[in-house]
Amino acid sequence: MHKNNHYPVMLNEVMEMFAKANIDKPNKNYLDGTFGRGGHAEAVAKHFPDLDVYALDKDKEAVDFAQKNWEPQSKSKKFFIEQASFASLDSVIENRNWPEKYDMILLDLGVSSPQLDQGSRGFSFYHHGPLDMRMDQRSPLTAEEIINYWSEEELVDIFKDYGEVFKPYNVVKTIMRERKKGTISSTQDLSSLIERSVGWRKKGKHPATQYFMALRLVVNKELEDLKEGLQSLMKHLVPGGRLVVITFHSLEDRIVKQVFRNSEYGKPVNKKVVKPTRQEEVENKRSRSAKLRAFERIIQQSIEEAQ
Ligand SMILES: C[S@@+](CC[C@H](N)C(=O)[O-])C[C@H]1O[C@@H](n2cnc3c(N)ncnc32)[C@H](O)[C@@H]1O
């Protein structure tokens, strides 16, 4: 177990991708777009001497924690962190005077263990808490609002499109009925409602899993941020620099694969997606759905000029 109660997923694979980047200069800029508890950032900072670390996280709690506690135990020269989405990198660069170009960029998507483990954040059906699910506490949309106020059609659509639930109709009908009696306001209200309407079908997989995943993706605009963010991050790589992305959802992986393949700025490093080792899957259950893809910025003057 990592010291901050968070395993950095596929750490060896991430390090290998960065170590093989086509960059030959001593001072490097590393951008961590999903800082969390800084597990990956710490390893990168230890490995590369003279590194400046620029970090983003939507979550104020993660930013506060980093400002108080983060000690990279490395020769890292500078450390900056902002509460912002990686999709807003352009405005952070402008407002905070951050560098335009980065040698290594990492996105390790989804929620962190501390977010999942705190009932008050509302991400997990294993912990009692409000139906919140916001990574960015400043954002107005919560899961409670979606469950209690969105139309029947909208609920069916999000569970199908984002949760990949084939037939969410029973669950949605039960939500519509229950919300007439009173607000569905807690993670337990929703998970027990789902359990009652569809029962357990697969041993070891809570029936609410896909429903909670769909709500989280919508509340945090995760797929939209990813599409927008990738385009901008590729532009902010130095020639030869690498962007590494770890996803936990097939829809996210599809976006990464397509954006990397179709980019004029460079090319995917690996044709096939990289998955965790069997050993990591055994040691860290969360890693089982992880997929890693890397992108390398082309070393071509014409692309630089085309920007
Ligand atoms: C899986 S954790 C990252 C863990 C980190 N790599 C570590 O080793 O500690 C994902 C983090 O990314 C943040 N996050 C998710 N989407 C984001 C986005 N679009 N912009 C910025 N941060 C985001 C979450 O708030 C969470 O803290």
Ligand as a Chemical Component Dictionary entry (heavy atoms), coordinates in Angstrom:
data_LIG
# 
_chem_comp.id                   LIG 
_chem_comp.type                 NON-POLYMER 
_chem_comp.pdbx_formal_charge   0 
_chem_comp.three_letter_code    LIG 
# 
loop_
_chem_comp_atom.comp_id 
_chem_comp_atom.atom_id 
_chem_comp_atom.alt_atom_id 
_chem_comp_atom.type_symbol 
_chem_comp_atom.charge 
_chem_comp_atom.model_Cartn_x 
_chem_comp_atom.model_Cartn_y 
_chem_comp_atom.model_Cartn_z 
_chem_comp_atom.pdbx_ordinal 
LIG C1  C1  C 0  -6.939  8.374  -10.151 1  
LIG S1  S1  S 1  -6.679  9.893  -9.351  2  
LIG C2  C2  C 0  -5.032  10.296 -9.729  3  
LIG C3  C3  C 0  -4.051  9.689  -8.787  4  
LIG C4  C4  C 0  -2.622  10.130 -8.972  5  
LIG N1  N1  N 0  -2.083  9.728  -10.243 6  
LIG C5  C5  C 0  -1.775  9.617  -7.845  7  
LIG O1  O1  O 0  -0.851  8.819  -8.099  8  
LIG O2  O2  O -1 -2.003  9.992  -6.694  9  
LIG C6  C6  C 0  -7.547  11.000 -10.358 10 
LIG C7  C7  C 0  -7.538  12.437 -9.878  11 
LIG O3  O3  O 0  -7.789  13.245 -11.006 12 
LIG C8  C8  C 0  -8.695  14.247 -10.689 13 
LIG N2  N2  N 0  -9.382  14.577 -11.944 14 
LIG C9  C9  C 0  -10.252 13.830 -12.638 15 
LIG N3  N3  N 0  -10.628 14.451 -13.769 16 
LIG C10 C10 C 0  -9.944  15.613 -13.795 17 
LIG C11 C11 C 0  -9.867  16.706 -14.716 18 
LIG N4  N4  N 0  -10.609 16.736 -15.842 19 
LIG N5  N5  N 0  -9.028  17.716 -14.454 20 
LIG C12 C12 C 0  -8.272  17.724 -13.321 21 
LIG N6  N6  N 0  -8.315  16.742 -12.406 22 
LIG C13 C13 C 0  -9.139  15.687 -12.641 23 
LIG C14 C14 C 0  -9.563  13.685 -9.603  24 
LIG O4  O4  O 0  -10.087 14.718 -8.802  25 
LIG C15 C15 C 0  -8.575  12.795 -8.843  26 
LIG O5  O5  O 0  -7.990  13.489 -7.787  27 
# 
loop_
_chem_comp_bond.comp_id 
_chem_comp_bond.atom_id_1 
_chem_comp_bond.atom_id_2 
_chem_comp_bond.value_order 
_chem_comp_bond.pdbx_ordinal 
LIG C1  S1  SING 1  
LIG S1  C2  SING 2  
LIG S1  C6  SING 3  
LIG C2  C3  SING 4  
LIG C3  C4  SING 5  
LIG C4  N1  SING 6  
LIG C4  C5  SING 7  
LIG C5  O1  DOUB 8  
LIG C5  O2  SING 9  
LIG C6  C7  SING 10 
LIG C7  O3  SING 11 
LIG C7  C15 SING 12 
LIG O3  C8  SING 13 
LIG C8  N2  SING 14 
LIG C8  C14 SING 15 
LIG N2  C9  SING 16 
LIG N2  C13 SING 17 
LIG C9  N3  DOUB 18 
LIG N3  C10 SING 19 
LIG C10 C11 SING 20 
LIG C10 C13 DOUB 21 
LIG C11 N4  SING 22 
LIG C11 N5  DOUB 23 
LIG N5  C12 SING 24 
LIG C12 N6  DOUB 25 
LIG N6  C13 SING 26 
LIG C14 O4  SING 27 
LIG C14 C15 SING 28 
LIG C15 O5  SING 29 
# 
